[in-house]
Amino acid sequence: MNANTRFKLRPSDHADYDAIAEIWHGSASLPGVGPREMPSLAWLRERLDREFAAGWAVTVAVEGSAVLGFVAIKPKESVLDQIFVRPGWLGRGIGQALLAHAKAAMPEGFTLYTRHTNQGARLFYEKAGLHHFRDGVHSTSGDPIAYYSWSGD
């Protein structure tokens, strides 16, 4: 893993689904990131099919054929639904590029939420100009969550 990695962003395709699920599972399994009881990789992979069918627009960051991260947005709802970078690839600008893509795709603004305990994500969003606007509880896990918004430039 070279610190000078050159990656590019592109729309996801069906061939990326397994890698997206793997990144989602691996990243959300890190301490403080995902729910107390992490769903299985197989469950997340099945969820991808449902989310894509419901309108997810997913962009992946790739180096060659390797998927390094992804952002899933719901443009009609102005929601950034998921953004994850493969463990071991954090701090290389991938998350920043994916977030910039979400901003460009939803220039009027969007909302997102993250777990209250995910201090790395919270700091990342705040440094990127997103604003914490309320706290809540996750509808399925019951975990405390923090809502963020971006109002457009």
C-alpha positions as CSV (number, residue, x, y, z in Angstrom):
1,M,0.0,0.0,0.0
2,N,1.7,3.1,-1.3
3,A,0.9,6.4,0.3
4,N,1.0,7.9,-3.2
5,T,-1.8,5.6,-4.4
6,R,-3.6,6.9,-7.5
7,F,-7.2,6.0,-7.4
8,K,-10.1,7.0,-9.5
9,L,-13.9,7.3,-9.0
10,R,-16.4,5.6,-11.2
11,P,-20.0,4.4,-11.0
12,S,-20.4,1.0,-9.5
13,D,-21.5,-2.0,-11.4
14,H,-22.9,-5.4,-10.4
15,A,-19.4,-6.9,-10.4
16,D,-18.5,-4.5,-7.5
17,Y,-21.2,-5.7,-5.2
18,D,-19.1,-8.3,-3.3
19,A,-16.3,-5.9,-2.8
20,I,-18.7,-3.2,-1.6
21,A,-20.3,-5.6,0.9
22,E,-16.8,-6.6,2.1
23,I,-15.7,-3.0,2.6
24,W,-19.0,-2.2,4.4
25,H,-18.7,-5.2,6.7
26,G,-15.0,-4.7,7.4
27,S,-15.2,-1.0,8.0
28,A,-18.4,-1.1,10.1
29,S,-16.9,-3.9,12.2
30,L,-14.1,-1.6,13.4
31,P,-14.5,-0.5,17.1
32,G,-16.9,2.4,17.5
33,V,-18.0,2.5,13.9
34,G,-20.9,0.0,13.4
35,P,-23.7,-1.3,15.6
36,R,-23.1,-3.4,18.7
37,E,-24.3,-6.5,16.9
38,M,-22.8,-6.3,13.4
39,P,-24.9,-8.0,10.6
40,S,-23.2,-10.8,8.7
41,L,-21.3,-10.2,5.5
42,A,-24.0,-12.3,3.7
43,W,-26.8,-10.2,5.1
44,L,-25.1,-7.0,4.0
45,R,-24.5,-8.5,0.5
46,E,-28.2,-9.3,0.3
47,R,-29.1,-5.8,1.4
48,L,-27.1,-4.4,-1.4
49,D,-29.4,-5.9,-4.0
50,R,-32.4,-4.4,-2.2
51,E,-30.8,-0.9,-1.9
52,F,-29.7,-0.8,-5.5
53,A,-33.2,-1.8,-6.5
54,A,-34.6,1.0,-4.4
55,G,-32.5,3.6,-6.1
56,W,-29.1,3.7,-4.5
57,A,-26.5,5.5,-6.6
58,V,-23.1,4.2,-5.7
59,T,-19.7,5.4,-6.7
60,V,-16.6,3.4,-6.0
61,A,-13.0,4.5,-5.6
62,V,-10.7,2.0,-7.4
63,E,-7.1,1.4,-8.0
64,G,-6.8,-0.9,-11.0
65,S,-9.4,-3.5,-10.3
66,A,-9.3,-3.1,-6.5
67,V,-12.3,-1.4,-4.9
68,L,-11.0,0.8,-2.1
69,G,-14.1,2.6,-0.9
70,F,-17.7,3.6,-1.9
71,V,-20.3,6.2,-1.3
72,A,-24.0,5.3,-1.6
73,I,-26.4,8.2,-2.0
74,K,-30.2,8.6,-2.4
75,P,-30.4,11.8,-4.5
76,K,-34.2,12.0,-4.5
77,E,-34.2,12.1,-0.7
78,S,-31.0,14.2,-0.5
79,V,-29.4,11.5,1.7
80,L,-25.8,10.3,1.9
81,D,-26.7,6.8,3.0
82,Q,-23.3,5.0,3.3
83,I,-19.6,6.0,2.9
84,F,-16.9,3.6,3.7
85,V,-13.2,3.1,2.9
86,R,-11.5,-0.3,3.1
87,P,-9.7,-0.7,6.4
88,G,-6.0,0.0,5.9
89,W,-6.7,2.6,3.3
90,L,-7.9,5.4,5.5
91,G,-6.1,8.7,5.5
92,R,-5.2,8.6,1.7
93,G,-7.8,11.0,0.5
94,I,-10.3,8.4,-0.6
95,G,-13.0,9.4,1.8
96,Q,-12.5,13.0,0.9
97,A,-12.9,12.3,-2.8
98,L,-16.1,10.2,-2.2
99,L,-17.6,12.9,0.0
100,A,-16.7,15.6,-2.7
101,H,-18.5,13.4,-5.2
102,A,-21.6,13.3,-3.0
103,K,-21.5,17.1,-2.7
104,A,-21.3,17.4,-6.4
105,A,-24.1,14.9,-7.0
106,M,-26.4,16.7,-4.5
107,P,-25.4,20.4,-4.8
108,E,-28.5,21.6,-2.9
109,G,-27.3,19.7,0.2
110,F,-28.0,16.4,2.0
111,T,-28.2,14.8,5.4
112,L,-26.6,11.7,6.9
113,Y,-26.2,10.1,10.2
114,T,-23.4,8.2,12.0
115,R,-23.2,6.5,15.3
116,H,-22.5,8.8,18.2
117,T,-19.4,6.6,19.0
118,N,-17.9,7.0,15.6
119,Q,-15.6,9.8,16.5
120,G,-13.4,9.4,13.4
121,A,-16.4,9.9,11.1
122,R,-17.8,12.8,13.1
123,L,-14.4,14.6,12.9
124,F,-14.2,13.8,9.2
125,Y,-17.6,15.3,8.5
126,E,-17.0,18.4,10.6
127,K,-13.7,19.1,8.9
128,A,-15.5,18.7,5.6
129,G,-18.0,21.5,6.5
130,L,-20.9,19.3,7.6
131,H,-22.9,20.5,10.6
132,H,-24.2,18.4,13.4
133,F,-27.8,19.4,13.8
134,R,-29.4,16.8,16.2
135,D,-29.0,13.6,18.0
136,G,-31.3,10.6,17.8
137,V,-31.6,6.9,18.1
138,H,-31.1,4.3,15.3
139,S,-34.5,2.9,14.3
140,T,-33.3,-0.8,14.4
141,S,-30.3,-1.0,16.7
142,G,-31.3,1.6,19.3
143,D,-27.8,3.0,19.2
144,P,-27.4,6.7,19.7
145,I,-26.7,8.5,16.4
146,A,-25.7,12.0,15.3
147,Y,-27.3,13.7,12.3
148,Y,-25.3,15.9,10.0
149,S,-26.2,18.2,7.1
150,W,-24.4,19.8,4.3
151,S,-26.2,22.8,2.8
152,G,-24.3,23.2,-0.5
153,D,-21.6,25.7,-1.3
